[in-house]
Amino acid sequence: MVSPKSVRRIILDQSRRANVGHIGSCLCVVEILSALYGTILRRKSIDDPDRDRFILSKGHAGLALYAVLALTGDLMPQDLDTFCGDDSVLGVHPEAIVPGVDFSTGSLGHGLSIATGAALAAKMRRSERRVFCLMSDAECNEGAIWEAAMFASHHKLDNLHAIIDWNSQQAMGRTRDVLDDSNLRERWASFGWRVSEVDGHSLADLVRALSEPSTLQAPHLVLARTVFGRGVSFMEEGRSIAHANLPIHPINWHYLPMSAGEYQAALDELESSR
Amino acid sequence: MALEPFRERFADRFVNVGVAEQNMIGIATGLAESGFIPFVYSIATFASLRAFEFIRNGPVLHNLPVRIVGVGMGFEYGHAGPTHHAVEDVSVMRTLPGLAIVIPADSAQTSNAVRQTHAVPGPVYYSLGKDDHIRVPGLNGNFELGKLQVIRSGGSVAIVAMGSVSQEAAAAAEELDRQGVRASVAILSNFSPDPERDLVALLSRVRQAITVEAQTVSGGLGAFVASAIASNGLTCRLQMLAVRTSPDGSSGSNTNRWRKYGLDRTSIVATVLASTCAAEQ
């Protein structure tokens, strides 16, 4: 059973055990991945050629995907303990060799092109399968995203669903200060996409947006408003307990691993949540 | 007219991605994962260099049968200028283990090479010529993955050439023959698998090796031959005829560029004569 709370628990446990960062990026996509793997994706088996495909284009949230795959049974719980270990296939960024991972990612801006090709392939094969691609908002800085966006709408790939984790953070700052993306909705709509905007932490909203039928023959973009570090207050606020002198900024939790104290505080908050 | 006949015959299998090489490779990756064998095509510089990281993280990382076809090897785009001269594509693609590289020397060999490699399991990069008047005498279209094509044997000098400039190597050997100097000529038409065994067999019989390629000197044919000589403990001396300077703003026909960069038959003859002369002293 893929529940956001259990996904978050795995993210905290494993990032603490492996002493790695990207925790904020993982925590903010928990509901998106839970909606996909809990409800939306049609997968009879992980190698069924007609299964829906998913590509985690923001590969740095790989741990969130592993957590979900452990809860769906694609990964064994003990596999998780190899995360970021030597010779492990579970690195920070996901590799297609991992059971349940359709495509390797890690370099931003690649996923939508691959997803577009997979969606085109489904159309050419007259398969009902759909393709889902999770990107970050700052990833839309990459020009290749817009090459794929143009192609997908021109070819009316209505079996393609891209989701943007709109957390408004990127390396070294807020997206509005780096390359202002406050008009993402208008940009994607002008490229011919059907655009939905949802609360990225509401399972019900995500499931509704990803499953509502459309008569438009257009690829679908879900703008999912998210909070970086969701579920752990000090991360949402951008504070580090262990590094009290660090200026307060949400992006701190793009990089920082948790101290023992921070892990305990995060866990306490998670356990007391609903 | 390059793709129009295909488009007319197989309209449902022809996709024009527009001016977007990165996306072209990404889409091909998605298609290949679904069981297709996509052939993607652009001018060699754009197909290889513009899309390099997409090639690396897509077909190569996933080991998918994408065929990347770069047209206009070396200086074949002539007057179009340096932006269109593919003098690094083979070197750059050689940095990706798992990517087979096919560099036919003329159109007969291209036809045979494509027939032999279109169905291999992993990704392939084709660096193709666009001048179908080029012909390498003695090659007769022969091609085999992992093999060197020796089109002339004997002598204490071996000329190893790659791509359409092989025509100049063959012509140089004929001219040398007329001057009483015998030289072997071998055409290297593919990497990964590298034709190292054939190369070592050839070079262990000569004192001088000359490589000829319309590529920059690092990473291509010359670098491969140098590495094979060193790692196999061969004793022949190597001279690499390749592009060694950055573009100077000038442009010219393919043959003009071969002359400018010292890759034409006259330059090859002069190099061989100077090297054999030096060896005798």
Interface residues (C-beta under 8 A of the other chain):
Chain A: P49 R53 A96 D102 F103 S104 T105 G106 S107 G109 H110 L112 S113 I114 A115 T116 G117 A118 A119 L120 A121 A122 M124 R125 V131 G143 A144 E147 A148 M150 F151
Chain B: D12 R13 V15 V17 G18 A20 Q22 N23 I25 G26 I27 A28 T29 G30 L31 A32 E33 S34 G35 F36 E53 F54 N57 G58 L61 H62
